[in-house]
């Protein structure tokens, strides 16, 4: 299976986490400052996933045994 499929799943999961953060912010379980800190971390991780995904797609990397 192509590594890019796993990276796509990771990006989608990260988007789901951000959605959950938004919900717990609305429910008052975290502060706006905490939300912004987590969001920044998610944005940084998302940028890394996208950059790695571009490299993988460009080089055609596949998982062993696929």
SEVOKOL-588827 format. One record per residue (C-alpha): residue number from 1; x, y, z; residue in three letters. Coordinates in nm, 2 decimals, always signed. Example, Ala and Ser with C-alpha at 12.3 -4.5 7.8 and 13.67 -1.06 7.14 Angstrom:
2
<pt><resi>1</resi><u>+1.23</u><v>-0.45</v><w>+0.78</w><resn>ALA</resn></pt>
<pt><resi>2</resi><u>+1.37</u><v>-0.11</v><w>+0.71</w><resn>SER</resn></pt>
REM end
This chain:
66
<pt><resi>1</resi><u>+0.00</u><v>+0.00</v><w>+0.00</w><resn>UNK</resn></pt>
<pt><resi>2</resi><u>+0.13</u><v>+0.35</v><w>-0.08</w><resn>UNK</resn></pt>
<pt><resi>3</resi><u>+0.26</u><v>+0.55</v><w>+0.21</w><resn>UNK</resn></pt>
<pt><resi>4</resi><u>+0.07</u><v>+0.85</v><w>+0.07</w><resn>UNK</resn></pt>
<pt><resi>5</resi><u>-0.26</u><v>+0.67</v><w>+0.17</w><resn>UNK</resn></pt>
<pt><resi>6</resi><u>-0.14</u><v>+0.65</v><w>+0.53</w><resn>UNK</resn></pt>
<pt><resi>7</resi><u>-0.03</u><v>+1.02</v><w>+0.52</w><resn>UNK</resn></pt>
<pt><resi>8</resi><u>-0.37</u><v>+1.11</v><w>+0.39</w><resn>UNK</resn></pt>
<pt><resi>9</resi><u>-0.54</u><v>+0.93</v><w>+0.68</w><resn>UNK</resn></pt>
<pt><resi>10</resi><u>-0.30</u><v>+1.11</v><w>+0.92</w><resn>UNK</resn></pt>
<pt><resi>11</resi><u>-0.40</u><v>+1.45</v><w>+0.78</w><resn>UNK</resn></pt>
<pt><resi>12</resi><u>-0.77</u><v>+1.36</v><w>+0.80</w><resn>UNK</resn></pt>
<pt><resi>13</resi><u>-0.73</u><v>+1.25</v><w>+1.16</w><resn>UNK</resn></pt>
<pt><resi>14</resi><u>-0.55</u><v>+1.57</v><w>+1.25</w><resn>UNK</resn></pt>
<pt><resi>15</resi><u>-0.84</u><v>+1.77</v><w>+1.10</w><resn>UNK</resn></pt>
<pt><resi>16</resi><u>-1.08</u><v>+1.56</v><w>+1.33</w><resn>UNK</resn></pt>
<pt><resi>17</resi><u>-0.86</u><v>+1.64</v><w>+1.63</w><resn>UNK</resn></pt>
<pt><resi>18</resi><u>-0.89</u><v>+2.01</v><w>+1.55</w><resn>UNK</resn></pt>
<pt><resi>19</resi><u>-1.26</u><v>+1.98</v><w>+1.52</w><resn>UNK</resn></pt>
<pt><resi>20</resi><u>-1.27</u><v>+1.82</v><w>+1.87</w><resn>UNK</resn></pt>
<pt><resi>21</resi><u>-1.06</u><v>+2.10</v><w>+2.01</w><resn>UNK</resn></pt>
<pt><resi>22</resi><u>-1.31</u><v>+2.34</v><w>+1.87</w><resn>UNK</resn></pt>
<pt><resi>23</resi><u>-1.59</u><v>+2.16</v><w>+2.05</w><resn>UNK</resn></pt>
<pt><resi>24</resi><u>-1.41</u><v>+2.14</v><w>+2.38</w><resn>UNK</resn></pt>
<pt><resi>25</resi><u>-1.33</u><v>+2.51</v><w>+2.36</w><resn>UNK</resn></pt>
<pt><resi>26</resi><u>-1.70</u><v>+2.58</v><w>+2.30</w><resn>UNK</resn></pt>
<pt><resi>27</resi><u>-1.78</u><v>+2.36</v><w>+2.60</w><resn>UNK</resn></pt>
<pt><resi>28</resi><u>-1.54</u><v>+2.56</v><w>+2.82</w><resn>UNK</resn></pt>
<pt><resi>29</resi><u>-1.31</u><v>+2.26</v><w>+2.89</w><resn>UNK</resn></pt>
<pt><resi>30</resi><u>-1.00</u><v>+2.45</v><w>+2.76</w><resn>UNK</resn></pt>
<pt><resi>31</resi><u>-0.91</u><v>+2.81</v><w>+2.75</w><resn>UNK</resn></pt>
<pt><resi>32</resi><u>-0.88</u><v>+3.01</v><w>+2.43</w><resn>UNK</resn></pt>
<pt><resi>33</resi><u>-0.50</u><v>+3.03</v><w>+2.50</w><resn>UNK</resn></pt>
<pt><resi>34</resi><u>-0.48</u><v>+2.65</v><w>+2.52</w><resn>UNK</resn></pt>
<pt><resi>35</resi><u>-0.68</u><v>+2.61</v><w>+2.21</w><resn>UNK</resn></pt>
<pt><resi>36</resi><u>-0.45</u><v>+2.85</v><w>+2.02</w><resn>UNK</resn></pt>
<pt><resi>37</resi><u>-0.15</u><v>+2.66</v><w>+2.14</w><resn>UNK</resn></pt>
<pt><resi>38</resi><u>-0.29</u><v>+2.33</v><w>+2.04</w><resn>UNK</resn></pt>
<pt><resi>39</resi><u>-0.40</u><v>+2.47</v><w>+1.70</w><resn>UNK</resn></pt>
<pt><resi>40</resi><u>-0.05</u><v>+2.60</v><w>+1.64</w><resn>UNK</resn></pt>
<pt><resi>41</resi><u>+0.09</u><v>+2.26</v><w>+1.71</w><resn>UNK</resn></pt>
<pt><resi>42</resi><u>-0.17</u><v>+2.10</v><w>+1.48</w><resn>UNK</resn></pt>
<pt><resi>43</resi><u>-0.08</u><v>+2.35</v><w>+1.20</w><resn>UNK</resn></pt>
<pt><resi>44</resi><u>+0.29</u><v>+2.27</v><w>+1.24</w><resn>UNK</resn></pt>
<pt><resi>45</resi><u>+0.22</u><v>+1.90</v><w>+1.23</w><resn>UNK</resn></pt>
<pt><resi>46</resi><u>-0.01</u><v>+1.94</v><w>+0.93</w><resn>UNK</resn></pt>
<pt><resi>47</resi><u>+0.26</u><v>+2.13</v><w>+0.74</w><resn>UNK</resn></pt>
<pt><resi>48</resi><u>+0.51</u><v>+1.85</v><w>+0.81</w><resn>UNK</resn></pt>
<pt><resi>49</resi><u>+0.26</u><v>+1.59</v><w>+0.69</w><resn>UNK</resn></pt>
<pt><resi>50</resi><u>+0.19</u><v>+1.78</v><w>+0.37</w><resn>UNK</resn></pt>
<pt><resi>51</resi><u>+0.56</u><v>+1.83</v><w>+0.30</w><resn>UNK</resn></pt>
<pt><resi>52</resi><u>+0.64</u><v>+1.47</v><w>+0.36</w><resn>UNK</resn></pt>
<pt><resi>53</resi><u>+0.34</u><v>+1.36</v><w>+0.15</w><resn>UNK</resn></pt>
<pt><resi>54</resi><u>+0.46</u><v>+1.57</v><w>-0.14</w><resn>UNK</resn></pt>
<pt><resi>55</resi><u>+0.81</u><v>+1.41</v><w>-0.11</w><resn>UNK</resn></pt>
<pt><resi>56</resi><u>+0.66</u><v>+1.06</v><w>-0.09</w><resn>UNK</resn></pt>
<pt><resi>57</resi><u>+0.43</u><v>+1.12</v><w>-0.40</w><resn>UNK</resn></pt>
<pt><resi>58</resi><u>+0.72</u><v>+1.28</v><w>-0.59</w><resn>UNK</resn></pt>
<pt><resi>59</resi><u>+0.95</u><v>+0.98</v><w>-0.52</w><resn>UNK</resn></pt>
<pt><resi>60</resi><u>+0.68</u><v>+0.71</v><w>-0.55</w><resn>UNK</resn></pt>
<pt><resi>61</resi><u>+0.76</u><v>+0.55</v><w>-0.21</w><resn>UNK</resn></pt>
<pt><resi>62</resi><u>+0.56</u><v>+0.24</v><w>-0.12</w><resn>UNK</resn></pt>
<pt><resi>63</resi><u>+0.55</u><v>+0.03</v><w>+0.19</w><resn>UNK</resn></pt>
<pt><resi>64</resi><u>+0.75</u><v>-0.30</v><w>+0.19</w><resn>UNK</resn></pt>
<pt><resi>65</resi><u>+0.54</u><v>-0.60</v><w>+0.10</w><resn>UNK</resn></pt>
<pt><resi>66</resi><u>+0.30</u><v>-0.40</v><w>-0.11</w><resn>UNK</resn></pt>
REM end
